Amino acid sequence: MTDQKSTADLRREQANERRAAIHRCGRCDPNGWLIIAGKAHRCDHGAKGNPA
């Protein structure tokens, strides 16, 4: 039971980190997607620099 709880806690922490990165990004929508030329692209939140 403790293994499941620690796994759940780990997943919760990772989700919180993803939400914080999306919030800091400012380029993508709240789900982490960019719309470019009418097509959806997963945002990297500036990790790779400028994709253009």
C-alpha positions in Angstrom: 0.0 0.0 0.0 2.8 2.4 0.8 4.3 1.7 -2.7 1.1 2.8 -4.3 0.9 5.9 -2.2 4.5 6.9 -3.0 3.8 6.3 -6.8 0.7 8.4 -6.6 2.6 11.1 -4.8 5.3 11.0 -7.4 2.8 11.3 -10.2 1.1 14.2 -8.5 4.4 16.0 -8.1 5.2 15.5 -11.8 1.8 16.8 -12.8 2.3 19.9 -10.7 5.7 20.5 -12.3 4.2 20.2 -15.8 1.4 22.6 -14.9 3.9 25.1 -13.5 6.1 24.8 -16.6 3.0 25.5 -18.8 2.0 28.4 -16.7 5.5 30.0 -16.9 5.8 29.4 -20.6 3.1 31.9 -21.7 3.2 30.7 -25.4 0.9 27.7 -25.2 -2.7 27.1 -24.1 -3.5 25.6 -20.6 -3.1 22.1 -22.0 0.4 22.7 -23.3 -0.4 23.0 -27.0 0.6 25.7 -29.6 -1.6 26.4 -32.6 0.6 27.3 -35.6 -1.0 27.8 -39.0 -4.2 26.1 -37.8 -2.4 22.9 -36.6 -1.8 21.9 -33.0 1.8 21.3 -31.8 3.0 20.2 -28.4 4.8 23.0 -26.7 8.3 22.4 -25.4 8.0 25.4 -23.0 11.2 27.0 -24.4 13.4 24.0 -23.5 14.9 23.8 -27.1 15.1 27.5 -27.6 13.3 29.2 -30.4 11.7 26.6 -32.7 11.5 29.0 -35.7 
